[in-house]
Amino acid sequence: MRPLSKSLAVAAALVVAGYLAICALLYLLQDRFIYYPVPRGVDTPAITLQRGDADVVVSTNGVESDHAIVYFGGNAEDVSRAIAPLARAFPGATIYAMHYRGYGGSTGTPSEFALVADGMALLQRVRETHSRISLVGRSLGSGVAVQVAASSPVERLVLVTPFNSIAELVAGPFKLFPTHLLLRDKYESWCHVQRLQVPTTIIVAANDQVVPTWSSRKLADAFPAGVAKLVVIPDAGHNTVSDAAGYATALGSSD
């Protein structure tokens, strides 16, 4: 082999090796991009779901009511802090906010399969004492909420800054890599909402820098006709939408 050809072959081999190494890192470290466990910061009443391979903590407001709100939060959210604003948006309702595995004192390791299964178990437990149940899912939690709602009918579904699919979101920044093959937790909400008939409110932050508004709108379009309504909160970002005027009204309104 000529020296130039040999050098090109070596360079090509190094490029391929580097590409494969990055693919391996993306596969091995992907959970760090999706899940950011945080501790529980507010001392609220709590129940524990014993799931066999994990104990899942669920914060609550301790109110007795026939109406329950089950909340699934964002990827770096301490859901105990959501209890008070949810109680204001849904006065008189019992609030249940699930701390994902690894979050807020829950044990275990988070994954799409585990979080959805835990959500279904929580819904089943809440049904034992509540006749009316609404689900609220924010950001990552929207991917959990739609699958739980698709598994068992509820009264209402609210999705805050939801995405159409995590697989779709990461495909842009990592377009040189086969992310659809590498990603374990895809949260493809669009394929679950197609069979929903639950009245749904989709709350979008107009200036969302984490979940692009096109992704939320694409999800809204995937619902059967007449099932979902879209509410855009102006001048709000992904992490500030809950502080914006009109958010609590959109959250609690079923009109």
C-alpha positions, -999 to +999 in steps of 0.1 A: +000+000+000+013+034-009+021+058+020-007+082+010-032+054+007-021+040+040-025+074+057-060+078+043-069+044+054-056+051+089-075+084+090-107+068+079-103+041+105-098+067+132-129+087+121-150+055+122-136+045+156-143+080+169-179+080+155-186+046+171-171+058+204-194+088+205-224+065+196-214+043+226-212+073+249-246+086+238-260+051+245-244+047+279-249+082+291-284+089+277-301+088+311-281+119+321-298+138+293-333+127+302-334+123+340-321+148+365-330+134+400-336+160+427-344+157+464-377+165+480-375+200+493-410+206+509-422+187+539-457+175+527-477+145+536-467+115+515-477+080+507-454+052+495-461+028+466-443-004+472-434-016+437-414-047+445-382-034+430-386+002+443-404+023+468-420+053+451-428+083+472-459+103+464-464+138+479-499+149+487-519+177+503-537+154+526-572+168+516-601+144+515-621+148+484-638+127+457-618+146+431-581+137+428-553+153+407-524+130+398-493+150+388-463+139+369-435+165+369-406+175+347-371+159+345-355+181+372-386+190+392-392+185+429-429+178+426-434+185+463-432+221+454-460+217+429-485+207+456-494+243+466-499+258+431-519+227+421-541+231+451-548+267+442-557+257+406-579+228+418-594+240+450-608+213+473-591+185+453-567+159+467-533+163+450-509+134+444-475+142+430-453+112+421-415+114+428-399+093+400-375+066+409-343+082+422-362+115+429-374+129+462-366+098+483-380+072+459-357+043+453-348+026+421-336+038+387-359+058+363-368+045+329-398+051+306-411+016+313-407+019+351-422+054+353-453+046+333-458+013+353-455+033+385-480+059+372-505+032+364-500+017+398-506+051+414-538+056+393-551+023+404-545+031+441-561+066+437-592+050+421-598+031+454-608+063+472-616+089+445-644+088+419-631+117+398-595+117+386-576+142+365-540+138+353-515+166+349-482+160+332-455+186+328-426+183+303-412+148+308-443+140+329-464+146+298-449+115+283-459+096+314-494+111+317-505+103+281-495+067+285-513+064+318-544+081+305-543+058+274-543+027+297-572+037+319-599+065+313-598+096+335-620+126+337-595+151+323-559+154+310-537+184+312-503+185+294-479+214+302-451+221+278-454+186+263-434+171+234-444+150+205-416+126+211-382+127+229-367+107+201-378+135+177-363+162+199-329+147+202-327+139+165-320+175+158-290+182+180-276+148+173-286+145+136-253+129+127-260+099+149-287+071+147-305+084+178-336+064+171-316+032+174-295+044+203-324+058+225-339+034+250-366+058+263-383+074+233-415+087+249-434+088+216-465+104+229-480+110+195-487+073+191-506+071+224-527+102+221-543+089+189-565+066+209-575+091+236-610+105+240-603+123+273-609+160+273-574+174+271-558+208+277-523+214+262-505+244+277-476+258+257-451+284+267-447+308+238-409+313+244-401+277+253-364+271+248-365+234+259-395+219+241-400+238+208-436+250+203-437+231+170-433+198+190-462+207+213-484+217+184-475+185+165-487+165+195-519+185+196-525+177+160-521+139+167-552+138+190-585+128+175-605+158+163-622+178+191-604+161+220-576+185+227-575+223+230-543+243+229-536+272+253-505+294+245-491+314+275-474+345+260-440+357+272-434+325+291-405+301+290-403+264+297-393+268+334-414+300+340-447+291+325-462+282+359-454+317+372-472+334+342-505+351+343-532+328+330-514+296+338-535+286+369-567+294+350-556+273+320-546+245+344-578+243+363-603+252+336-622+224+318-640+248+294 
